[in-house]
Amino acid sequence: MFGSNKGRMTKEGIRIYEDADFAGMAAAGKLAAEILDDVAELVTVGQTTSVLDKFIEDRVKAAGAISATIGYKGYKHASCISVNHVVCHGIPGDKKLKDGDIINIDVTVIVDGWFGDTSRMYVAGKLSRKTERLLQVTHDALFKGIEAVKPGNTFGDIGAAIQTYVEGHRMSVVRDFCGHGLGRVFHAPPNVLHYGKPGTGAVLEPGMFFTIEPMVNLGRPETKVLADDWTAVTRDKSLSAQFEHSIGVTETSYEIFTLSPAGKYHPTYSV
């Protein structure tokens, strides 16, 4: 296959991994996805996000893995948990979840040196029609982006597919945050934008590993970071949602490393 490309970097600084490396990414991605499967039962009205985070930290340790986020740039938690109008990087705490709250839980684990990074949405209590539509559009937008992944396409094709779909549903794509390369490092080139023009950006090649993780707002796309230097919120306080998968480009298409083993990737699985 493409083993002869071991260690090669593209002109954009994107690492090309070997076909054998897909197994390492799959193992890391599976653990991250299993943890998000297991935490689902704890997302209930009255629960605190700190309890969810402690559960995640304990599961990472029990698996003999490492949390990629604990100690990352001073961060102290095993997850980012973003509620309602928090776009990303929400810090777990003691505030209790209310009926109808939507929650993004983002987990990254390290297994044998490989990084598995994924996030998905959850609902505490009853899901309103408005929030269900936001979650569905965000979920479908992610997969529109993933479907654009194949050798010869560009990263602009991914972003354009997501942007076109989201804006066609009268919602907005966050510009301030993006997906990223990963593998044996947490963050690496390329920046995977969730908007753009077809045919622009670096060309996709077999052996590229990266995340696609669109953040979609019911209102405007602008965000701001709070005084804690982590929590990003919508400027207009509109609801925001996000789904994330780690992806590898194969010879003909893609492999998703972070699929939910229990089929719990979408929060309506239990409805």
MOKAJO-V878740 format. One record per backbone hydrogen bond with DSSP energy under -0.5 kcal/mol. CO is the residue of the C=O (numbers start at 0). NH is the residue of the N-H. E is the energy in kcal/mol with one decimal. If there is no record, write none. Layout:
BEGIN
CO,NH,E
CO,NH,E
END
This chain:
BEGIN
1,4,-1.7
2,5,-1.6
4,7,-2.6
7,15,-2.7
9,12,-2.0
12,14,-0.5
13,9,-2.2
14,16,-0.6
15,6,-0.7
17,20,-1.0
18,21,-1.2
19,22,-0.9
19,23,-0.5
20,24,-1.8
21,25,-2.3
22,26,-2.0
23,27,-1.9
24,28,-2.7
25,29,-2.3
26,30,-1.8
27,31,-2.0
28,32,-2.3
29,33,-2.6
30,34,-2.3
31,35,-1.8
32,36,-2.0
33,37,-2.5
34,38,-2.0
35,39,-0.6
36,39,-0.8
37,40,-0.7
38,41,-1.6
38,42,-0.6
39,42,-1.4
41,43,-1.5
43,46,-2.0
46,96,-3.1
47,51,-1.4
48,52,-2.2
49,53,-2.2
50,54,-2.2
51,55,-2.1
52,56,-2.7
53,57,-2.5
54,58,-2.2
55,59,-2.3
56,60,-2.1
57,61,-2.5
58,62,-1.5
59,64,-2.1
60,63,-1.7
65,109,-2.7
68,70,-0.5
68,71,-1.9
70,72,-0.7
70,73,-1.1
71,74,-2.1
74,70,-4.0
79,81,-0.5
79,105,-2.6
80,82,-0.5
81,103,-2.9
82,85,-1.8
83,239,-2.2
84,86,-0.6
84,233,-2.1
87,231,-2.3
89,80,-2.3
92,49,-2.3
94,48,-0.9
96,45,-2.9
97,100,-2.2
100,123,-2.5
101,83,-2.7
102,104,-0.5
102,121,-2.6
103,81,-2.5
103,105,-0.5
104,119,-1.5
105,79,-1.8
106,117,-2.3
107,67,-2.3
107,68,-0.6
108,110,-0.5
108,115,-2.8
109,65,-1.8
109,111,-0.5
110,113,-2.0
113,110,-2.7
114,116,-0.5
115,108,-2.2
117,106,-2.6
118,243,-2.5
119,104,-2.2
121,102,-2.8
122,124,-0.7
123,99,-3.5
125,127,-0.6
127,131,-2.5
128,132,-1.9
129,133,-1.7
130,134,-2.6
131,135,-2.4
132,136,-2.5
133,137,-2.3
134,138,-2.7
135,139,-2.7
136,140,-2.4
137,141,-2.0
138,142,-1.6
139,143,-1.9
140,144,-2.1
141,145,-2.4
142,146,-2.2
143,147,-0.6
144,147,-1.0
145,148,-2.1
147,149,-0.8
149,152,-2.2
152,203,-3.4
153,156,-0.6
153,157,-1.1
154,158,-2.1
155,159,-2.5
156,160,-1.9
157,161,-1.9
158,162,-2.8
159,163,-2.7
160,164,-1.6
161,165,-2.6
162,166,-2.7
163,167,-1.4
164,168,-0.6
165,168,-1.5
165,170,-1.5
166,169,-1.6
171,216,-2.7
178,191,-2.1
179,210,-2.6
180,187,-1.5
182,114,-2.5
184,182,-1.6
187,180,-2.5
189,180,-0.9
189,191,-0.6
190,192,-1.0
191,178,-2.8
196,199,-1.6
199,155,-2.3
201,154,-1.9
203,151,-2.1
204,207,-1.5
206,16,-2.8
207,248,-2.5
208,181,-1.2
209,246,-3.3
211,244,-2.0
213,215,-0.5
213,242,-1.0
214,173,-2.6
215,240,-2.3
216,171,-2.3
221,234,-2.2
223,232,-2.8
225,228,-2.1
230,225,-3.0
231,86,-2.4
231,87,-1.1
232,223,-2.1
233,236,-1.2
238,217,-2.5
240,215,-2.7
243,118,-1.2
244,211,-2.1
245,256,-2.6
245,257,-0.7
246,209,-2.2
247,249,-0.5
247,254,-2.4
248,206,-2.7
252,249,-1.3
254,247,-2.5
254,256,-0.6
255,258,-0.5
258,260,-0.5
259,262,-1.2
265,268,-1.9
266,269,-0.6
267,270,-1.4
END
